[in-house]
Amino acid sequence: MSKVGGLTLLAPLTASQELELLPLIAQGRQAAHVLQSSELTPAERRRLQRRVNEGRDAESTLLRATLGLVRRRVRERGFPFVSEDLELAGVEGLVNALRRFDPDKGVRFSTYAYPWITKLVNQAIRQHAGLSEHEMTQLLALQKLLRTDVGRTFGAKEVASKLGVSLATARDLIETNQRFADRSVDEFDEEKVVPASVPSDTHEAPRWVIDELRALCGKDFDAFWQFAHKTMSLEELARGKGISRQAMTKRIEKRRRAVRESSQAQRLQAWLDQQ
């Protein structure tokens, strides 16, 4: 079975399956709190301990069923570091989220956990790359800028103006980002790690994004995804496909028009802007 950060990955839960686990988690945590009391009979302690165990089992199921989101987020970042290292950081974020997750708030766990996963993965990337926190913030800002118009290349002067940095800093950021984009996602197994029932909240990487872009982009999905989301250059994509940069530009622009004209255009752009 597939593992993420040393933990066995389970199939993602449906909304109804997750709802069945939440009361068990809440009851288990409450039972653990009550168990701290010394004024309990042995029978009461056994009953409460059963609830604690059921709650922990439910938490374990919820966590392992969300591991696919960790792997997805690591793949999305597209950085040329050992995936296992970043996955471990993502799992740490997932565990932190589970500890703080309130089952009574009515929010899907994957939605709540996504920012925690992203934060820890970004921290790991920054440490691997030897970047300061400020440099990492600038790099993420550059990536967000590049996603606003995937059909063209931003020059250093424009990047400097948009981000409010010096021309030299802009050039360094572009070079660093290009170096980070030089990784392949060929080993990515879509069927194993894409959650099948993630909620349609634009704060995470849900199945609807993949499904919508696949339908709109067809055979160009991989190229569109890598360029739009991973900020790979047109030159790299063109070399990979064995075509000219001009031909790749036309293909990407064709898919961009399809995305802009789709019924999900605003929703897709909102999600991309938050990555």
PLY file of the C-alpha trace (Angstrom):
ply
format ascii 1.0
element vertex 275
property float x
property float y
property float z
element edge 274
property int vertex1
property int vertex2
end_header
0.00 0.00 0.00
1.11 3.56 -0.66
2.68 5.45 2.23
3.08 9.15 2.91
5.56 10.19 5.56
5.74 6.58 6.73
1.96 6.33 7.23
-0.32 4.15 5.15
-2.52 6.19 2.85
-6.23 5.39 2.93
-8.82 6.22 0.30
-10.34 9.68 0.89
-13.56 9.80 2.85
-16.87 10.97 1.53
-18.61 13.78 3.39
-21.03 11.30 4.97
-18.20 8.99 6.04
-16.39 11.87 7.68
-19.57 12.97 9.46
-19.81 9.50 10.99
-16.32 9.83 12.46
-16.69 13.31 13.94
-18.97 12.34 16.87
-16.58 9.53 17.79
-13.67 11.97 17.83
-15.57 14.49 19.94
-16.78 11.83 22.37
-13.31 10.30 22.64
-11.74 13.65 23.50
-14.43 14.36 26.06
-13.93 10.92 27.59
-10.17 11.51 27.82
-10.86 14.71 29.71
-13.27 13.02 32.13
-10.78 10.19 32.72
-8.47 12.68 34.40
-10.89 12.71 37.31
-10.06 10.41 40.23
-13.67 10.00 41.28
-14.61 7.24 38.87
-15.54 3.64 39.36
-13.60 0.93 37.51
-16.63 0.28 35.29
-16.87 3.98 34.40
-13.17 4.07 33.57
-13.50 1.06 31.29
-16.47 2.62 29.50
-14.66 5.93 29.05
-11.47 4.19 27.89
-13.47 2.41 25.17
-14.69 5.79 23.96
-11.16 7.16 24.04
-9.94 4.23 21.94
-12.82 4.63 19.47
-12.05 8.33 19.18
-8.37 7.70 18.54
-9.20 5.11 15.90
-11.51 7.62 14.23
-8.77 10.29 14.32
-6.30 7.83 12.80
-8.73 7.01 9.99
-9.41 10.68 9.33
-5.71 11.52 9.28
-4.67 8.66 6.99
-7.58 9.35 4.63
-6.29 12.91 4.27
-2.67 11.94 3.55
-3.36 12.21 -0.17
-3.78 15.94 0.34
-0.25 16.11 1.75
1.21 14.37 -1.29
-0.89 16.53 -3.60
0.37 19.70 -1.95
3.98 18.58 -2.19
3.54 17.79 -5.90
1.83 21.12 -6.48
4.72 23.08 -5.03
6.98 21.62 -7.71
10.26 22.11 -5.89
13.31 19.96 -6.73
13.80 18.48 -3.28
13.30 14.93 -2.09
9.55 14.47 -1.92
9.80 12.32 1.21
11.33 15.22 3.15
8.52 17.55 2.17
5.89 14.89 2.79
7.17 14.45 6.35
6.75 18.19 6.87
3.25 18.01 5.38
2.33 15.13 7.68
3.55 17.19 10.65
1.22 19.98 9.53
-1.61 17.47 9.17
-1.04 16.13 12.69
-0.94 19.68 14.08
-4.24 20.39 12.33
-5.83 17.23 13.76
-4.84 18.19 17.29
-6.56 21.57 16.89
-9.49 20.44 14.77
-12.91 21.05 16.31
-15.37 18.47 14.95
-18.30 20.65 16.06
-17.44 23.58 13.76
-19.01 21.97 10.70
-15.88 22.29 8.51
-14.38 19.43 6.50
-11.09 18.35 8.02
-9.25 18.59 4.69
-10.33 22.24 4.39
-9.12 23.00 7.91
-5.85 21.07 7.46
-4.85 22.59 4.12
-3.28 25.81 5.49
-1.38 23.79 8.12
0.01 21.46 5.48
0.97 24.36 3.23
2.69 26.22 6.07
4.88 23.29 7.10
5.72 22.31 3.51
6.72 25.90 2.70
8.89 26.01 5.82
10.63 22.80 4.75
11.18 24.16 1.25
12.63 27.36 2.67
15.03 25.43 4.89
16.13 23.15 2.05
16.69 26.10 -0.26
18.55 28.15 2.32
16.12 31.05 1.92
15.18 33.55 4.57
11.52 33.88 5.51
11.41 37.18 3.61
12.93 35.60 0.50
10.42 32.77 0.63
7.57 35.27 0.91
8.88 37.08 -2.15
9.22 33.85 -4.09
5.62 32.87 -3.32
4.51 36.35 -4.37
6.33 35.88 -7.68
4.63 32.56 -8.29
1.24 34.12 -7.60
2.06 36.91 -10.07
3.08 34.43 -12.77
-0.23 32.62 -12.41
-2.20 35.77 -13.19
-1.29 35.45 -16.86
0.13 32.10 -17.86
0.25 32.95 -21.54
3.29 35.19 -21.39
6.66 35.62 -19.76
7.11 38.35 -17.16
10.31 40.35 -17.52
12.49 41.37 -14.60
11.44 45.02 -14.81
7.75 44.15 -14.62
8.32 41.72 -11.76
10.27 44.39 -9.88
7.43 46.88 -10.40
4.64 44.46 -9.46
6.36 43.12 -6.35
7.93 46.39 -5.27
11.49 45.04 -5.27
14.72 46.07 -6.91
15.60 44.93 -10.42
18.44 42.82 -9.05
16.10 41.14 -6.56
13.56 40.49 -9.30
16.21 38.81 -11.43
17.31 36.65 -8.51
13.73 35.65 -7.79
13.08 34.70 -11.41
16.27 32.65 -11.51
15.47 30.92 -8.22
11.92 30.17 -9.28
13.10 28.76 -12.59
15.52 26.49 -10.79
12.74 25.28 -8.52
10.49 24.61 -11.49
13.01 22.20 -13.02
11.47 19.04 -11.70
9.42 16.33 -13.29
6.02 15.16 -12.09
6.02 12.06 -14.27
6.08 9.78 -11.25
2.88 11.33 -9.93
0.11 8.74 -9.78
-3.08 10.75 -10.14
-5.43 7.95 -9.18
-3.65 7.19 -5.91
-3.33 10.66 -4.46
-6.11 12.86 -5.76
-8.87 13.00 -3.16
-12.11 11.81 -4.71
-14.40 13.65 -2.38
-12.66 16.77 -1.16
-15.08 19.64 -0.51
-15.41 22.36 -3.11
-13.72 24.95 -0.95
-11.27 27.11 -2.89
-8.72 27.01 -0.07
-7.52 23.52 -1.00
-6.63 21.40 -4.00
-9.91 19.57 -4.58
-10.89 17.03 -7.17
-13.15 19.51 -8.97
-10.11 21.57 -9.99
-8.43 18.56 -11.59
-11.63 17.34 -13.20
-12.53 20.77 -14.58
-9.07 21.44 -16.02
-8.83 17.95 -17.49
-12.16 18.47 -19.24
-11.15 21.90 -20.52
-7.55 21.13 -21.47
-7.76 17.54 -22.71
-4.37 16.21 -23.76
-2.76 19.54 -22.83
-3.74 19.23 -19.18
-0.24 18.31 -17.98
1.38 21.17 -19.86
-1.23 23.67 -18.70
-0.99 22.48 -15.09
2.81 22.57 -14.98
3.01 25.99 -16.56
0.06 27.59 -14.77
0.55 26.08 -11.36
4.19 25.08 -11.21
5.40 28.08 -13.24
7.40 26.01 -15.71
8.60 28.04 -18.65
7.22 27.72 -22.15
10.71 26.80 -23.32
10.85 23.80 -20.96
7.40 22.61 -21.91
8.14 23.01 -25.59
11.36 21.01 -25.28
9.52 18.29 -23.43
6.90 18.04 -26.18
9.42 18.38 -28.98
7.73 21.47 -30.45
8.62 25.13 -30.82
8.00 27.74 -28.15
5.55 29.45 -30.49
3.56 26.27 -30.93
3.47 25.68 -27.18
2.36 29.28 -26.62
-0.57 28.75 -28.98
-1.58 25.54 -27.23
-1.43 27.14 -23.78
-3.36 30.20 -24.98
-6.05 27.98 -26.49
-6.51 26.25 -23.14
-6.48 29.58 -21.30
-9.35 30.78 -23.45
-11.25 27.60 -22.66
-10.69 28.15 -18.94
-11.67 31.84 -19.11
-14.87 31.01 -20.97
-15.88 28.10 -18.74
-18.66 28.27 -16.19
-16.05 27.72 -13.45
-13.67 30.48 -14.60
-13.96 32.71 -11.52
-13.81 29.79 -9.14
-10.72 28.33 -10.80
-8.91 31.69 -10.81
-9.78 32.29 -7.15
-8.26 28.93 -6.24
-5.11 29.52 -8.30
-4.63 32.96 -6.76
-4.52 31.45 -3.28
-1.81 28.89 -4.02
0 1
1 2
2 3
3 4
4 5
5 6
6 7
7 8
8 9
9 10
10 11
11 12
12 13
13 14
14 15
15 16
16 17
17 18
18 19
19 20
20 21
21 22
22 23
23 24
24 25
25 26
26 27
27 28
28 29
29 30
30 31
31 32
32 33
33 34
34 35
35 36
36 37
37 38
38 39
39 40
40 41
41 42
42 43
43 44
44 45
45 46
46 47
47 48
48 49
49 50
50 51
51 52
52 53
53 54
54 55
55 56
56 57
57 58
58 59
59 60
60 61
61 62
62 63
63 64
64 65
65 66
66 67
67 68
68 69
69 70
70 71
71 72
72 73
73 74
74 75
75 76
76 77
77 78
78 79
79 80
80 81
81 82
82 83
83 84
84 85
85 86
86 87
87 88
88 89
89 90
90 91
91 92
92 93
93 94
94 95
95 96
96 97
97 98
98 99
99 100
100 101
101 102
102 103
103 104
104 105
105 106
106 107
107 108
108 109
109 110
110 111
111 112
112 113
113 114
114 115
115 116
116 117
117 118
118 119
119 120
120 121
121 122
122 123
123 124
124 125
125 126
126 127
127 128
128 129
129 130
130 131
131 132
132 133
133 134
134 135
135 136
136 137
137 138
138 139
139 140
140 141
141 142
142 143
143 144
144 145
145 146
146 147
147 148
148 149
149 150
150 151
151 152
152 153
153 154
154 155
155 156
156 157
157 158
158 159
159 160
160 161
161 162
162 163
163 164
164 165
165 166
166 167
167 168
168 169
169 170
170 171
171 172
172 173
173 174
174 175
175 176
176 177
177 178
178 179
179 180
180 181
181 182
182 183
183 184
184 185
185 186
186 187
187 188
188 189
189 190
190 191
191 192
192 193
193 194
194 195
195 196
196 197
197 198
198 199
199 200
200 201
201 202
202 203
203 204
204 205
205 206
206 207
207 208
208 209
209 210
210 211
211 212
212 213
213 214
214 215
215 216
216 217
217 218
218 219
219 220
220 221
221 222
222 223
223 224
224 225
225 226
226 227
227 228
228 229
229 230
230 231
231 232
232 233
233 234
234 235
235 236
236 237
237 238
238 239
239 240
240 241
241 242
242 243
243 244
244 245
245 246
246 247
247 248
248 249
249 250
250 251
251 252
252 253
253 254
254 255
255 256
256 257
257 258
258 259
259 260
260 261
261 262
262 263
263 264
264 265
265 266
266 267
267 268
268 269
269 270
270 271
271 272
272 273
273 274
